[in-house]
Amino acid sequence: MNQILLVAKREFLAQVKNKTFIVMTFLSPLIMVGIIGIIAWMMSANTNLKRIAVVDESNEFVTTLLSSENELYSFYGTKDIQGIKDTLKDSKYLNALLVIPQIQNKDLKSLEQGIELTTNGNLGVGFKDKLESRLNKRLETMKMEEAGVSQDQLNEMKASVSIKTFNLKDGSDAKSDQADYIKFGLAMFLAYIIFMFIMIYGVKVMRSVVEEKNNRVVEIIISSVKPFNLMMGKIMGTTFVALFQFTIWIIMGGALLFGASAFFASKMDISSTMNSDQAQALLAQNPEWMEKSQGMLDTLTHLNYPFILIFFIIFFLLGYLFYSSIFAAIGSAVDNDTDTQQFTFYPIFPMMIAMYGSMTTLDNPDGPVAFWLSIIPLTSPISMVTRLPFGVEWWEIALSLTLLVGTMLLMVYLASKIYRVGILMYGKKPSLKEMWKWMRYSN
């Protein structure tokens, strides 16, 4: 154990004292915020004003097609149709021509099928859908008026069912249909953390082994440290580096989030911009938004965070030990980073299955796919985490952990046998068959 801790300490200090590590540790959160800001800016900058010429021969859509910040509707007469079409192709001030025909003999069906839109470029996928939605809504109102049904009567006939869900498994209740999406979002976020942690720091272990092997430093170290202790020390040292880095990121992220919340709260405080009557009127105009917001808040409040956090950490550490031992074995079996590419696919493949297969959790958290992915040791470190917010039976967690612990210990044992032989092998690219022979060598 002393040897393992000494190697872990050396690995930890070697990486933490690296200037690149120090710079990236403090710059990464700021770079991430900057990337998000740039993406938001690009999305807003990519939105341009669309100028649409409208010829409404039916005279029914004047109040429907109202101009907005991103759309400008200008109405013309029937006699202008041909002139607009002739100049539209090369026009820099007009993007499209919308022609709505007359209503013949009160036949609204012909009106539906006769509307035409002529453009001089790509207006975007969402614009046409939004335009069709506006026109459809107006046509529905016209059909109701023709049938003698008023808008008030239609509103009274409409039903708005909101099912309040009580989950007996985890004792939570959800007032919003967004509850499952919130849980799924949290689950995929935690799974993504595990996936990225294993990928980044597992590869670090592998490259550290390859580097020491190429420098022949390992030949000196191995004379006083057992191969198993050296491998476990490297894994533990890299684990401490990752936890240290993540702790700094969490502190910085919390500080940035607190600062951003305080800034936006001061800018968007309703009470500071309007009186209480205006605020109540605003809330009364958006009852659905208020109900959904309350439902989302209730979901976040009633999540069993200690349960989720404890088992997240357990599966997180077991999964890392399982896969990092594989990466360490790969690093010991090859001579350079180029050769590692033929083997790294094997540990990455089951992790990708776990990551993308876990997306079925939203549809059925207790379904057969989600269940087996969370039980099989190759995928359970990631897949079980995606089920935790939805509630999991204790026997399923116990079975998953038992299999994962047993498989992890077996993998560490097999990886150490490959490591013991491969760390001193040079000038040969081993095959899977060759590595299998190494595992069968006696001590």
Secondary structure, DSSP 8 states (H G I E B T S, - for coil): -HHHHHHHHHHHHHHHT-HHHHHHHHHHHHHHHHHHHHHHHHHHHT---EEEEEEETTS--TTTS---SSEEEEE--GGGHHHHHHHHTT-SS--EEEEE---STT-HHHHHHH-EEEESS---HHHHHHHHHHHHHHHHHHHHHHHT--HHHHHHH-------EEETTTTEEESSTTHHHHHHHHHHHHHHHHHHHHHHHHHHHHHHHHHHHHTTHHHHHTTTS-HHHHHHHHHHHHHHHHHHHHHHHHHHHHHHHHHHHHHHHHHH-HHHHS-HHHHHHHHHH-HHHHHHHHHHHHHHHHS-HHHHHHHHHHHHHHHHHHHHHHHHHHHHH-SSHHHHHHHHHHHHHHHHHHHHHGGGGTT-TTSHHHHHHHHSTTTHHHHHHHHGGG---HHHHHHHHHHHHHHHHHHHHHHHHHHHHHTT--S----HHHHHHHHH---
